[in-house]
Amino acid sequence: MGVDVGGTFTDLVVLTPDGAIAVRKVATTPEDPAVGMFRALDALAGARGAPAPAAQRAPAVAGAPRAPAIELLVHGTTIATNALLERRGARVVLVTTRGFEDLLWLGRQDRAALYDLARHQPPPLVAREDVVPATERMGPSGVLDPLTDGEVARVVAAVRALAPEAVAIALLFAFRDPTHERRLASALRDALPRVPVAASHEVLPLFREFERTSTTTVEAYLRPKVSTYLERLDGGVRQRGIGALRVMTSSGGTRAPAAAAAHAASLALSGPAGGVVGARLVGAAVGLSDLLTLDMGGTSADASLVVGGAPLADGAGAVGGIPLALPAVLIETVSAGGGSIARVDEGGALRVGPDSAGAVPGPACYGRGGERPTVTDACLALGWLDAGSPLADQVQLDPAAAEQALRRLGPAAGGDSARVAAGIVAVAGAVMARALKRVSVARGLDPRRMALLPFGGAGALFGCQLADALGMGSIVIPPHPGALSALGLASAAERADLLASLHRPVDGLEPRALALAFAPLLAEGARLIPAGTLLKYADCRFAGQGYEVTVPVEGDEPARIRDEFLAAHRRRYGHGGGGLAVEIVNLRVVALREGPLPRFAGETRTGRRSQGRRAFVVRGERVTGSVWALDELAAGVTIQGPAILAGRDATALVESGWCGTVHPSGAVLLVRT
Amino acid sequence: MSLDAVGLEVMGHAFASVAEEMGLVLIHSAVSPNIRERRDCSAALFDAAGEMIAQAAHIPVHLGALHESVAAVRARAPAPGDVFVLNDPYAGGSHLPDITLVGAVEVDGAVGGYGVVRAHHSDVGGMQAGSMPAGAREIFAEGVVVPPLRLTPDVERFLLANVRTPEARRADLAAQRAAVERGADGLRALAARHGWAALREAARDLQAYAERRAREALGRLAATGLTATDWLEGDGVDDTDLAIHVRVDIRDGVFHVDFTGTAPAARGNVNCPLAVARSAVLFVVRTLLPEDVPTNGGVTRVVRVTAPEGCMVHARFPSAVAAGNVETSQRIVDTVFLALARGGVPVPAQGQGTMNNVSFGGTRDDGPGTGGWTYYETIGGGQGASHGAPGPSGVHVGMSNTRNTPIEVLEMEYPLRLKAYALRRGSGGVGKWSGGEGVIREFEALAAMDASVLSDRRRHAPCGAGGGGAGAPGRTLVNGAPLPPKASTRLTAGDVVRVETPGGGGWGQPEPGGQR
């Protein structure tokens, strides 16, 4: 089972051993996501006749046939993300090399905004008075100033006096020689056994001191909160007789709770990673390996990429403004979600976001007190959503409230509510198109050669509009677009990422030396994920350059790595360096054990005819199109736009000029007619 | 037809996306770190009349300056599809390292607009590696001068024959050309989607929208006859102070700066063409506008810059200009801010006002294994405080916003060791809101090498505003002995260069009981 806790809804997807899928959506309980999750779990278990918690197991159910128990629950959590965004982590003491205590405050010396001179970079997670310098210095080729035993004792005393909730240690060049960090870490762990200690050579053993220090601080900051949450969750899971709990990490793989708690910073993008994994699976099912994906949620839209059948992972990024250089699925977020609020600025332009109505009060049409028009209100007013069927079986939509909110914007936006609504979706589309273009172009990829995979509750309403804006010729509407993240979770691979620094020119590197350098990573990977697949990668660059390209490594022949790098570099950046020397800076090992593959085709879908016709507005024009039940479409059915595909958890819009064919997987493939 | 509320926003995103795409293509296919990582480059889309539609500026010093490049190219009667190259500060350029490509975009057989890409090349020949020689007295010493020329293979061969690192230049030029072509593709795709006539109309409406919003914002700031004088500390040849004098008038929503009273052309290279002065003024205006006003030709319309020809900020051929772009532009920003602050316009106090350009290099004579390397960096400092917020510390201010070089990279690749890298406590000016702190960066030379520093604000401190105190001026020390603001020196192994960058000015009278 995959459980994806979103801002508004919690999605559950059950994957049975034969690959069949069941989907459930419930309201999220923002005050404690675990409450809503277990509530949903219990409801689903009850409905399926699976063992409900002992307290609720009524005699009436006892005689019902028992479905097999849940063997594995995979959770995508926002606990780490929210702790970073809301600054609710542990009080951290940071130990640095003396003379470099200000590293986190100096950052990369670029300012937060080009023209807003009062804006500051988000402050570090550590208070400046909580930085403890250690007298020692490593250089590129070893010890410059030794760390004395007396200094270790002094540092331990200084840290203890500050009574931290967690400790981060990040010394210069620890990625090359961790001896000093190790001694300090071990002394601090002995002295403060109840306080988690994160050392930079364990968290991110790579060069670039600012990013490594920042990432180590994030680890310390999150660890107490994440481990408490996961322990509690694991307890609840066991109590319900569920076999095991695993947690999604930012890199799109899952870890057992204990391992995840010890790599708390790797959960920073746990939430959105599931969707990209799900998108990859659907792409594989329909035979498309290069996808631009768009997850449109309540408050924002996340753009990402699947290239060559794998989610694209980029290292360096930031969450909540804090640099975090761990492997992560690429996510570019823009504020264009269903709840994004529209307004007219003082120059007379219609804007959408960044303000959002969130889950509470939600869009005006939720009838919960929201008064400002949102993207969802616009979709309802345009007839894209059906007021007759409640959203996710829960929220009854109120078209009058949507109308009223849109009308309020009318005079400023220069039109009646229908024009305002059309305007809102056009602007939201333009914002998302720009994000999609950015993620692809910035990586040397041409969106015109990729397929668009929109998902989330509202993503598939925007598919045709976005494909047009980007010149894309095909769209994949996945089965259960609203629960794709949960599906990704249910079927994600178990995965551990291991890193090591190398910094050696390829020329003159012996295969044996390379094998020796990979050996500890491979051993650790095999230990963490027994009987898994071990994949080797190398981060390469041209000598003296400040960016790397990660290439797969087969065998131990350095020359092959160079060829692989040159080819990859040419593909991505258009040139092969013109004879510049190549160096390998980092080594990576990914240990993987694939999850169960969903058997999309196994569902019995019998819908061969449309449910009727309905009038709606597309690009400012009133059209009448067919309406189909998205979750029931039988394989082979073709659908001419304009059409609306209404599912239980999401709705799709097929504009005229597009034709859809239902794939055996349940996905609908749209191409231009 | 004119764009409605929706069209403005949709087309605004569409044009901005094309400019953004050009910038991304450039950054991702360029070879040299100065473009890839420091992002000393920008890209813009212009209409057929030579007015800017959208710009992806990664660094403010290019803000609004590409207009002159397009004008210079239009004077050469470009044919549809032509791509021009130029760096001549006296014909559309800024300083020689900034090489600009201008592509005349073919739409329906005519020139439909221009794609413009400017990038700072760390080598364009001249008397010194790095092409920013401190002692230059004429532009000829600063590198190869390229007037607007069609970028043919022959022109490229000529250009590459005049530089020290032709391979890197060739690759960077190819990246620029790819970016120009991507811009042309993008403009044509938009034309195909929306119709060419509607697209032109949309571009004009967007410029009018930006102008409307800029005028509205400036209209709230009416002020006349605001004056200020500030000083540049030496020109690399003579270490004497050079005056920059401004008079600022904001009337009817137009921001006018006149430089009458500014020092005449300097003997060294701190002069700049008027285009650079205009960029600096435009930067100040940009900080006064709401952040979401698009940067296009509409904003340029509300800015007027005048200066006597031949003065330091309206340089005449063949004055040397290399440092004008990096240091004089900073001081222009400072002087305009100072005039505004004195006139009661709510602007931030002065920031560090320099980029603290530091370079180290070994020649081939320095012995085996040490020869033929150069390393260049700029160091952040204190930002001036604003009314309502302290100034950020340890950042690039004004016309620069490049990133630092990680210590671990610096030490792995060059014979240098960092002894300290810290905020310079107490350097920010006092005030109700205090100025940002400067930076201390201390290098130890591990071998014999040349070092040069091109800096400012070593004598004249950044001013506070609204009664706030001045930031501390900067210092450069070699083994404890101070260097003049602009200087070159020879180091032997074990020598220590310590750069202390200026703090920003404070804002408002300090309150009893401490600062915010």
Interface residues (C-beta under 8 A of the other chain):
Chain A: G99 F100 E101 D102 L103 W105 L106 G107 R108 Q109 D110 R111 A112 A113 L114 Y115 D116 L117 A118 R119 H120 Q121 G139 P140 L144 L172 F173 F175 F207 R208 E209 F210 V344 D345 E346 G347 G348 A349 L350 R351 V352 A412 A413 G414 G415 R419 A422 G423 A426 V427 G429 A430 V431 A433 R434 K437 R438 V441 A442 R443 G444 D468 A469 G471 H503 F542 G544 Q545 G546 Y547 R572 Y573 G574 H575 G577 G578 G579 L580
Chain B: D4 A5 V6 L8 E9 V10 G12 H13 A14 A16 S17 E20 E21 L24 V25 H28 S29 V31 P33 R36 E37 A57 P60 E167 R170 A171 A174 A175 A178 A189 R193 Y209 A210 R212 R213 E216 F283 R286 T287 L289 P290 E291 D292 V293 P348 G351 I379 G380 Q383 G384 S386 G388 A389 G391 P392 S393 G394 V395 H396 V397 N401 T402 R403 N404 P406 I407 E408 V409 E411 M412 E413 R417 K419 A420 Y421 A422 L423 V439
